[in-house]
Amino acid sequence: MLYKVLSAAVYGIEASLVEVEVDVGSSRQGEFTVVGLPDLAVKESRERIRSAVKNCGYEFPNPQSVTVNLAPADLRKEGSAFDLPMALGILGCNNQFFGKQLTDTVFLGELSLDGGVRPVRGALSAAITTRDRGHKRLIVPEANAKEAALVEGIDVFAVRSLPQAVDLVNAPEMAQPVRVDSRAMLAEAGAYSVDLRDVRGQQAAKRALEVACAGGHNILMIGPPGAGKTMLAKRIPTILPPMSLEEAIETTRIHSVAGVLEEGRGLTATRPFRSPHHTISDAGLIGGGALPRPGEVSLGHNGVLFLDELPEFQRNVLEVMRQPLEDGIVNIARAAVSVSFPARFMLAAAMNPCPCGYFGDSARECHCTPPQIQRYVSKVSGPLLDRIDIHIEIPAVKYRELREGSQGEGSAEVRARVVQARGRQAARLAGEKNLYANAQMPPKLIRKYAAISAESEKLLESAMARLGLSARAHDRILKVARTIADLSGAPDIEPKHLSEAIQYRTLDRTYWA
């Protein structure tokens, strides 16, 4: 007897429907065969399914053989999400559903040996595909129900066990679909546990972070150990504009596919902060695998990617970031499949000024020679630095600043100004495709929207000659100056805005000129 059940397989962040065809009663007795390019996890499901069916009190078709085909057969299938649909297909062959066909319902779920249904990856992507392909119902593990229910236009049902899934098929009118209020989830989960007020002193650095967040600029912080670079970086998401519902769903989709979505929380409502160790591989940073999965740059989509000890990263690892920094997307090609992952993030990096960390420190002596310092900082390539608009020195915090009673501004006050500045940029760039911040402006738009007066022209010319700034620093200065003007509400770039932008480029002369 032949029975068919629908499921879904995830490729990149997209899902494709898979038809699970189960045939019981072929010639070879007692065999359980799965075909259709299954990976090892899918093949191992045979033993899980056999035990789950028996332990739930259902009859497994012995000594008859079972053949399962996962169609289309030319696409590789991976993961454990096919356990539940395969088990239901076997029960369907045993007439457990009284002749009912499951052509309008998609099933996902991993089975435990006692018949429990465990969570799987990519439930949100599967829900989107289910809706787009015109199907009305999706059955998922209880732990995946909230994220799948974010998709409007389909009914999502949560199951905890194989018998519950059977009952839901036989008596669908007895079950209630999962409903969530996505905007309430966004408001409830959109709180941060850290605040910019936690950082004592470092007013210049806080101002630089505000400018970076307002314009979407990448930032590099250089300072001695213990100056607070990491502490500052961790608070960058708290001053970025709040996540929109569309951004939250897009980010949740990536985290769901990667299997890092926080359990019990169906929506990623705070901006991601990813901080990989400097020993990470290029595949770990960008993504990869036989069936590629998202890397750290994609997990930081709509948030912050923080690279601490920047020169300690392998050079080839840093170089592969150039495409996502430029295009906001990662393209990974394999022999079997090619996928694309979103990777629009703000890069924050930190490094010591020299190998010992105390070059330029007034309190501690640096023992590094000039060639050692040059070799250390030259580990970061010029093309990568081309994509970092702001360089800021982070000095050691003085004792009085640590002990002062005033705590300074909190994240909420700074974020309010950032949101206003982003609003001005959005209005200005409304007619430009896929542009939302000053940092993304190409040279053509820089000339259009970052024009300067004759007085500012003289100031910029003098600064470039006196500080030895490169031609590539020219455009970055203008973009940052445009952001500073937006923060102050000024329609045009004034000399004071340009002066502040220039000071964020002095490290070009100090280290790399």
SVG drawing of the C-alpha trace seen along z (x, -y; Angstrom):
<svg xmlns="http://www.w3.org/2000/svg" viewBox="-14 -80 76 91">
<polyline fill="none" stroke="black" stroke-width="0.4" points="0.0,0.0 1.2,-3.5 0.7,-6.6 1.9,-10.2 2.7,-12.9 4.1,-16.4 7.2,-17.7 9.8,-20.4 13.6,-20.6 15.6,-23.7 18.3,-24.9 20.0,-28.1 17.2,-30.1 14.6,-28.9 12.5,-25.8 11.3,-23.4 8.3,-21.0 9.2,-17.4 6.8,-14.6 7.3,-11.6 6.1,-8.5 5.8,-5.4 5.2,-2.0 4.6,1.1 4.6,4.7 7.3,4.9 9.1,8.2 12.1,8.1 10.8,8.9 11.7,7.0 13.7,4.2 13.3,0.5 14.8,-1.5 14.9,-5.3 15.8,-6.7 15.9,-10.2 19.5,-11.3 19.1,-11.1 22.0,-12.1 23.1,-10.0 20.6,-11.7 17.7,-10.7 19.0,-7.2 19.2,-6.8 15.6,-7.8 14.6,-4.2 15.4,-3.0 13.9,-6.0 10.7,-5.5 10.5,-1.8 10.8,-2.2 8.5,-5.2 5.7,-3.4 5.9,-0.3 6.3,-2.2 3.2,-4.2 1.1,-1.1 0.8,-1.1 1.6,1.9 4.8,1.7 4.5,3.5 6.6,6.6 7.6,8.8 6.7,6.7 9.3,4.3 9.0,0.5 10.3,-1.8 10.3,-5.5 11.0,-7.9 11.8,-11.6 10.8,-13.5 12.2,-15.3 14.9,-12.6 17.7,-14.8 18.0,-17.1 19.9,-16.0 17.8,-15.8 19.4,-16.3 18.3,-16.5 15.7,-14.8 12.6,-16.8 11.3,-13.9 10.8,-11.5 7.2,-12.5 6.0,-12.5 7.7,-9.1 6.0,-7.6 2.7,-9.0 3.1,-7.6 3.7,-4.1 0.6,-4.5 -1.3,-5.7 -0.4,-2.5 -1.8,-0.6 -5.1,-2.5 -4.7,-4.4 -6.3,-7.4 -9.4,-5.6 -8.6,-6.4 -7.9,-10.1 -5.3,-11.7 -2.9,-14.4 -2.4,-16.4 -3.1,-19.8 -0.9,-19.5 2.8,-19.8 4.5,-17.9 7.8,-18.5 9.3,-16.8 12.0,-14.6 10.8,-11.5 12.3,-10.2 12.2,-6.5 9.1,-6.9 7.2,-8.8 7.8,-12.3 8.2,-15.0 11.4,-17.1 12.1,-20.5 13.8,-20.9 15.6,-23.7 14.0,-26.0 10.3,-25.8 9.8,-29.5 11.1,-29.0 8.9,-25.9 5.9,-27.9 6.6,-30.6 6.9,-28.0 3.8,-26.2 1.8,-29.4 3.4,-30.4 2.6,-27.0 -1.0,-27.3 -1.3,-24.8 -3.4,-25.7 -2.0,-23.6 1.4,-23.0 2.1,-20.5 5.3,-21.3 6.8,-20.3 5.5,-22.3 8.9,-24.0 8.7,-25.4 5.1,-26.5 5.6,-30.2 8.1,-30.9 6.0,-29.1 2.8,-30.9 4.4,-34.2 3.4,-33.5 0.0,-34.7 -2.4,-32.9 -1.9,-29.3 -3.0,-27.3 -0.1,-26.1 -0.7,-23.2 1.7,-22.1 2.2,-18.5 4.2,-16.9 3.9,-13.2 3.1,-10.9 -0.3,-9.8 -1.2,-13.5 -0.3,-14.0 -2.5,-11.0 -5.4,-12.4 -5.0,-15.8 -5.3,-14.2 -8.3,-12.0 -10.1,-14.8 -8.8,-18.2 -11.9,-20.0 -10.9,-19.1 -7.6,-21.1 -7.0,-24.8 -4.3,-26.4 -1.5,-28.3 -2.0,-32.1 0.6,-34.7 0.6,-38.5 3.8,-39.2 3.9,-42.9 3.3,-42.1 6.2,-39.5 8.4,-42.2 7.6,-44.7 8.0,-42.1 11.3,-40.6 12.9,-43.8 14.7,-44.7 18.4,-44.6 20.2,-43.6 23.0,-46.1 23.0,-49.9 25.5,-52.5 25.2,-54.1 27.2,-51.2 30.4,-52.5 32.2,-55.1 34.1,-57.9 35.0,-57.4 32.8,-60.3 34.7,-60.6 34.2,-56.9 30.5,-57.1 30.1,-59.9 31.9,-57.9 29.6,-55.0 26.6,-57.3 27.8,-58.6 28.6,-55.1 25.1,-53.8 23.4,-56.9 24.9,-56.4 25.4,-52.6 29.2,-53.1 31.7,-50.4 34.0,-51.3 37.4,-50.3 38.4,-50.9 42.1,-51.0 43.3,-51.1 45.2,-49.3 43.9,-46.2 41.2,-47.0 40.2,-50.4 36.6,-49.2 36.6,-48.3 34.6,-45.1 32.2,-46.7 31.5,-49.5 31.0,-47.1 28.5,-45.0 26.3,-48.1 26.2,-49.1 22.9,-47.1 21.2,-49.1 21.7,-52.4 20.8,-51.1 17.2,-51.8 14.7,-49.2 14.0,-46.2 11.1,-46.4 8.8,-43.4 10.1,-42.6 13.7,-42.8 12.8,-40.6 11.2,-37.9 14.1,-37.9 16.6,-37.6 14.5,-34.9 14.5,-32.9 18.3,-32.8 18.6,-31.9 16.0,-29.1 17.9,-27.6 21.1,-27.7 19.5,-26.1 20.5,-29.0 17.0,-30.4 16.5,-30.8 14.2,-28.0 10.7,-29.2 11.1,-32.5 9.6,-32.5 11.0,-35.8 14.4,-37.4 13.4,-40.9 16.8,-42.4 19.5,-43.2 22.0,-40.3 25.5,-40.7 27.9,-38.1 31.5,-38.0 33.4,-35.0 36.8,-34.0 39.9,-34.9 40.5,-31.2 37.3,-30.9 37.7,-29.5 36.5,-31.3 33.6,-28.8 32.6,-29.5 32.6,-33.2 30.9,-33.2 29.0,-30.0 29.5,-26.7 29.2,-22.9 28.1,-20.3 24.6,-21.8 25.7,-25.3 24.5,-26.8 24.8,-30.5 28.0,-31.7 28.6,-34.5 28.2,-37.3 24.7,-36.1 23.9,-35.4 24.7,-39.1 22.3,-40.2 20.5,-43.4 22.8,-43.6 26.5,-43.8 29.5,-41.6 32.2,-42.3 35.8,-41.2 38.0,-41.5 41.7,-41.4 41.3,-42.1 45.0,-41.4 44.9,-38.0 42.3,-36.7 43.8,-34.8 44.2,-37.1 42.2,-34.8 39.3,-34.8 39.2,-38.6 39.4,-38.9 36.3,-36.8 34.3,-39.5 34.8,-41.9 31.9,-40.7 29.3,-40.8 30.6,-44.2 30.1,-45.5 26.9,-43.7 25.1,-42.7 24.8,-39.1 26.9,-35.9 26.8,-33.6 28.0,-30.1 28.3,-27.7 28.6,-23.9 28.5,-21.1 25.0,-20.1 23.5,-23.5 24.1,-27.2 22.6,-29.4 22.5,-33.0 22.4,-34.2 21.6,-37.8 24.5,-39.5 23.7,-43.2 25.5,-44.0 27.4,-46.7 31.1,-45.8 32.7,-46.7 36.3,-45.8 38.8,-46.3 42.6,-45.9 45.6,-46.9 47.8,-49.6 50.8,-47.2 51.7,-43.6 52.1,-44.5 49.1,-46.8 50.6,-50.0 51.9,-52.0 51.0,-55.6 49.8,-54.9 50.9,-57.5 50.8,-55.2 52.6,-52.1 55.7,-51.8 55.6,-50.1 58.5,-47.8 57.6,-47.2 60.0,-48.3 58.6,-50.3 59.0,-47.3 57.1,-45.1 54.3,-47.6 54.2,-48.0 54.0,-44.2 51.3,-43.9 48.9,-46.5 49.7,-45.5 48.0,-42.2 44.8,-44.1 44.7,-44.7 44.0,-48.0 40.9,-46.7 39.3,-45.7 40.1,-49.1 38.5,-50.7 35.2,-49.5 35.7,-50.8 34.6,-54.5 35.6,-55.4 38.8,-54.7 38.7,-55.9 41.4,-55.7 40.1,-54.3 42.5,-55.6 42.7,-53.9 40.0,-55.1 41.3,-57.4 40.5,-56.6 38.4,-59.7 36.2,-58.7 35.7,-55.3 34.6,-56.6 32.6,-59.7 29.0,-59.7 27.6,-60.9 26.8,-58.0 26.2,-59.9 23.5,-59.3 21.8,-55.9 21.1,-54.0 17.6,-55.2 18.6,-58.9 21.3,-58.1 19.0,-55.8 16.4,-58.5 18.9,-60.8 20.1,-57.9 16.5,-57.1 15.9,-60.8 19.1,-60.8 18.1,-57.6 14.7,-59.1 16.4,-62.0 18.5,-59.6 15.6,-57.4 13.7,-60.5 16.7,-61.6 17.4,-58.2 13.8,-57.2 14.2,-57.1 17.4,-55.0 17.1,-51.2 18.3,-49.2 19.9,-52.2 18.9,-53.2 22.0,-54.8 24.7,-57.2 27.4,-54.5 25.9,-52.8 26.1,-55.9 28.2,-55.3 30.5,-58.1 27.7,-59.4 25.4,-60.0 28.2,-61.4 28.6,-64.2 24.9,-64.7 24.0,-64.6 27.4,-65.5 28.2,-68.7 30.3,-71.1 30.8,-74.9 33.9,-76.7 35.0,-77.1 34.6,-73.4 36.5,-72.7 39.5,-74.5 39.3,-72.7 39.2,-69.3 42.0,-70.1 44.2,-71.3 43.5,-68.3 44.3,-65.8 47.6,-67.6 48.6,-68.1 47.6,-64.6 48.6,-62.7 45.2,-61.2 44.6,-58.9 42.1,-59.5 40.0,-56.6 39.7,-58.5 38.2,-61.4 34.8,-59.8 34.6,-58.2 35.1,-61.6 32.3,-63.1 29.9,-60.3 30.7,-60.6 30.3,-64.3 26.9,-63.9 25.9,-61.7 27.1,-64.2 25.1,-66.9 22.0,-64.6 22.5,-64.1 22.5,-67.8 19.5,-68.4 21.5,-70.5 20.5,-70.4 24.0,-71.0 27.5,-69.9 29.1,-72.7 32.8,-73.1 32.3,-71.8 30.7,-68.6 33.6,-68.1 36.2,-68.8 34.7,-66.1 34.7,-63.6 38.3,-64.4 39.4,-63.5 38.0,-60.0 40.6,-59.5 43.8,-60.5 44.7,-56.9 45.3,-56.6 48.4,-58.8 49.5,-57.3 49.4,-53.7 48.9,-53.0 50.1,-56.0"/>
</svg>
